[in-house]
Amino acid sequence: MATKRSRFILYSGILILAFVLLDPFNIMPTRGVRRPGIDAERANTMAHHLEAVHRSPEDFLLDTLEEHQIVFLGTIGRIRQHTGFVADMVNALPLAGVHTLAVDFLRADDQAIIDGLVDGSDFDRRVAADLLLRRDVLFGFDDYVDILEAVWAYNHGRPEGSDPIRVRALSQQFFFDQIETREHMSDPERMRSVIRQGPPDTFMADEIREHIVEPGVRALVFMRLPHALSGFALPSVEEEMAGLGFEGVEPAGVQVRRGREDSVVTVLLHSPWPDDSRIQGMNFAADGYMEAVLDRVPEGLARMGFALGNDPVGTLGIRTTQFGDAENPRPFSDIADGYIVLERSSSLAASRLIPDFYTAENIAFARQNFPGPDDDSMDEQALHEFVRGILQAFDRNLREFR
């Protein structure tokens, strides 16, 4: 077991493309995260502003959905409160005229299976788990299955004559079976064969344009960062894809929003933000000001949703993380159009692992599609323990953001 586990850690450490395509966990220990220094007067002003204008997360999201055709709901991924919020919101989506929930954790070529799952007479969690595995063999999380079951429950009990909610899958297939040796991982031509359908952001943007924008469908798009960003072209996305020979690639949200700025917005769910300069891969959101604001508002207001504009919060200049600019601080309102706080970062929890995600029936597929060289010695228990270890490390990292 120790030998197998060390192999997995080696593979995950050297496979750079997997971090670009599948957004794996932040597995490195934080060694104690320090909150950035802040301007106390600025934080007080922000807190007073949010006390006056905030709404509940649910009301804010519904109001935003009513006013726009497409709302990207951005998450760092694998956070239980984020998936729980989406599952809880499913029943309310039709109140805003929304009957499509688009997601990046399912493959577009599985759409017929997904339709059958959420419209069937019974909900099969095994089928749902297998759909997750077909996109990413390291993505066996129960709370994402809960989202699909929430859609099924709505459709199963919806009022007669009303429209069902459809789950629209956005992801391409990743061909990790093309990675046969460690050398293949640093070979751009070989790695392009993993994403033979093109850059993931462009693929997802094309799916949204074809199935949501052009038919005039209203949708909530639950998508990981940075793909959900629609207000500015994140340089790291372009740089990562340029290294594989794809030039000028922008986040999916940016591609969808171009030319339809009034109908497409991005709302971020509060958590640490991605930061490649930190050993743990993430840092305090909004340069630490959101946690500072939560220190200052009454306890009952710590759960909130709010728009970002020409106001004390929206004009905050962000210097750190992938979203900021140290030399020319980027206004918060350029990063997102709205923000939802469900919990403090230190109170967030990692996703729940599906106990029987790996089975005798799917272990060969999981080995073949593991994001690294195939290893016939990998079995169900070894893979399960590997992913569980990553989740536990992610959980510990989150608790450091206080």
Secondary structure, 3 states (H helix, E strand, C coil): CHHHHHHHHHHHHHCHHHHHHCCCCCCCCCCCCCCCCCCHHHHHHHHHHHHHHCECHHHHHHHHHHHCCEEEEEECCCEHHHHHHHHHHHHHHHHHCCCEEEEEEEEHHHHHHHHHHHHCCCCCHHHHHHHHHHHCCCCCEHHHHHHHHHHHHHHHHCCCCCCCCEEEEEECCCCHHHCCCCHHHHCHHHHHHHCCCCCHHHHHHHHHHHHHHCCCCCEEEEEECCCCCCCCCCHHHHHHHHCCCCCCCCCHHHHHHCCCCCCEEEEEECCCEECCCCCCCEECHHHHHHHHHHHHCCHHHCCEEEECCCCCCCCCEECCCCCCCCCCCEEHHHHCCEEEECCCHHHCCECCECCCCCCCCCHHHHHHCCCCCCCCCCCHHHHHHHHHHHHHHHHHHHHCCC
